[in-house]
Amino acid sequence: MTELTSLLTVAQRRDRPADEVWPAAAAAIELLWWHDRFTEAQQLAEWILVDFADRPTTLYQCRLPFTAALLAPAEWRGEDPVPTLTAVSARVPVGTVFGRHLAWMIAERSRRAPFELLPGHYWGQAALPFKRRDQELADRPPQELTADERERLYSAAHNRHQFAVAERLFTTTGCCPARWYVAVWMAGEFTQRGTTDVATLLLLDALPGWNPFAIWNLVPTEIVLQPQVRPAVDNEVRRRVLRSVDITRVPGVDERPPMTG
């Protein structure tokens, strides 16, 4: 918990520019999810979004993880997130990326469940036909495919929502997909079918291939946010993810707190 404590300490500072504070809050929110502290993550997101509304910052050019932090508790508690989204929307700068996305989520909530608006929702879509080259790969015996061809077919199966093809490729060859998003999709499908042990195996195998998309993005989040895949996150997955956390690249965490007194 040392890393989380350090991030929360930076997130509380108001003696520095906003852009040297909010990334630590973003990283802390994601770690709070991994410790099942969804309500605290929501409170932190609201606090940061409101506190910096009248300060120069790039915060409102982003969507994640703050929009997800506002949505996630509603999913787990079975509540409507619209009142929270509306209240925050009234406090953030208008015309920003964040403000527009909040308005979009409020509108979409009447048509979708909260988890469908959270990052990494890959399931529930109708299968689409493959492109010609990918169909040719799907028609060949899986064991005859090269490593590159397997990865191409795994990705195509994900993109076209054809789990049966990906399942056949995996069960026949025993080769897990290398791409993280494909592994997460397949893990969710296997979990839904009651084979959570296979789902966990896929996540563990693909973890080394996960890549952050921002300086504050220290851990994968969809596997703790999405209810379809979350059961596959066992103690070993948690241990490996949390062991890999490196907060030194997040602005401000390597500096001493300001002197007082």
N, C-alpha and C positions, 0 to 999 in steps of 0.2 A: 504493500500500500504506500510505500515511500514515494514512488513516482506520482501517484495520484495526489498525495498531500502536497507535493512540490508544485504541481500544476494548479491546484486550487489556491495555493498561496499567491501565485502570480496573478491568477484571475481576480483576486480581491484588490489588487493594486489600482489606485487611481492617480498616482503621482507620475505616471508615464503616459506617452501617447497611446491612444486606443489600439493602434496596430501592433503594439508591443505587449498587449494584454489579452485581446480576444482570442488569438491562436491558442494560448494556453487553456483558456476556457473551453475552446472547441475540443482540444485533446482530452481534457478532463471529462467532458460530457461522454465521449466515446468509452473511456475507461469506466465511468460510472455504470454504463450499460453492462459492461462485462462483469461488474459486481452486483448486478441486479438492482441497482439504485436508480430506477427510472424517474421517480418523483423528484429526487434531488437533481437529476440531469435537467428536467423540465424547469425547475426553479432557477437553476444557474443560467439556463438559456434566456429565460424571461428577464432576469436581472441584468445580464450583459446587454441584451437588445434594447432595453429601456434606458440603461445608464449612459450608453454611448450615442443615443439618438441625436444629440445636439453637438457632437464632437466630430472633427474631421477623421474619417476612417474608411477603410475598404470593406468593413464588416458587411455592409448591406449590399455589396456586390456578390455575396455568396448566398447559397441556400443551405448547404449542409455544414455542420450537423444540426444546426439550430432548428430548421423546420421539422426534422425527424424527432428532435427532443421534445417539441411541442405536441407531436402526434403520439409518440410511443406509449406514454402512460394511459392514454385513452384506450388503446388497443388492449393492454393487459388488464385494465379495470373494467372494460366493457362500457365506457362512457363516450359521450359525444364530444369530440375535440373542438367543435366549432366555437363555443363560447371563449375558450382560451385563444384560439387563432384570431378571433375577432377583436378581443381585448388587446392583444399584442399588435395587431394590424393598425389599430388606432394610435399607437405610440411610436411606430417606426417611421422613418422618412418616406414620404410618398414618392412614387415614380422610380423607386429603386428596384433592382433585381429581386431582392428579398421581399419587398412590399408587394410586387406584382405576383410573385409565386405564392405568397400567403393568400391573396385574393383568389388565385386559381384553385388552391386547395380547398378553400371555403366553398367555392362553387362545385368542385368535384366531389366533396364529401357526401352530397345528397345522392350520388350515383355509385360511390365506391366505399368499401370498408376501409378503416384507417390503415391496415397493413398493406393494402394495395397502393397506398400513397407513400409508403416507406421505401427506402432504398433496397434494391435487390429483389423485387417481386417478379419472379420469372415464370410463374405457373398459372394455369387456368386458361390458357389460350389455345385455340383450335390449331391443329396441325396444318402446315402448309406444304405444298409439293416442293421437292428439292429442285435446284437448278440442274441442268443436264449432267455436268461433270460430277456433282455431288451424288446424283442418283446412280451414276456408273460406279462410284465407290461403294455406295450402299448395297449394290447388287453383287459385288464381289465377295468371296469368302473372307471374313474378317482377318483370319490368320495370314492371308496373303498380302495384306496392306503393309506398306512401310510405315515407319514412325510418323513421318510427315503426313502421309495419307490418313493415318488414324486421327491425328490432331485436326486435320481439315474436316474429316467426317464428324468428329465430335462437335466441332464448332458449328458445322452446318446443321446437325441434329438439334443443337440448342437454338440456333436462329430460326429454325423452321418448326420448332416445338415437336420434334419427332423422338420422343423418349424411347420408344421400342427399338429404334435403330441404335441409339446410344447404349441401351441396356444389352443388346445382342453383341455389340462391339466389346463391351466391358467383360461380359460373362464368358465370351468365347476366347478372348486373348488374355484376360487377366491384367490388362494394361489400363491404368487410371488415366483420365484426361489430365494434361499438364496445366491447362488454363484454369485459373481460379474460378471465374464466373461459370464455366461449364461444370466444374466439380460441385459448386453450390447448387446449381440447377438440378443436377442428377441426385445429389444428396437429398434435396427436398422431395423429389419423386420417389426415391427409395424409402424415405421416412414415411411418406403417405401410404406406401404399400406395406408398412410394418417391418421393413428390414433396416432398422436403424443402425445396426452394426456395420452394414455395408456403407451406409451414408457417412458414418464417422470415419471409416477407412478412407473414403474419398476425400474428405476434408483434411485429414492428417497428411495424406500423400500430396495434396495440392498446396498446402500451406507455404512451402518454400517459394512457390511461384506467385504468391500474393504481393502486389506492389501498391504502395501508398499513392494517392493522387494529389496530396497537398502536404505542406510542411507540418501541419498539425495532425494529419491522419496517421496515427501510430498503430492502429489495429483494424482488422476487418470488422465490419459492423453488421452486415446483412444477416449473418448467421445467428446473431443474438437478437436481432430486431424482427425477423420474419418467423411467424409461428410455425410455418410448414417445415422449416429446416432446423429450428432451434433444438428440438429433442435430440438431434445428432451431436450437439455440443456437449460432450462428456467432460469429465475431469481432466483427461489427458489433453484434449483440445484446448481447454482453458489454460492448463499449465503451460503448454507450448506457446500460446499466443501471448500470455502475460509475461512470460520469461523473455520474450523477444522485444519488449517495449524499450525504446530508447528516447528519452525526453530531451536529450541534449541539443537536438536540432530545433526545438520549439523556442521561439523568441522569449528571452527573459528568464528562463528557468535556471540558468547557470550563474545568475547574478545574486549577490547578497541583498536582502531586504533593506530598505532605507533605514538609516539611523534615527532613533527617536530620543527624546529627552534632552 
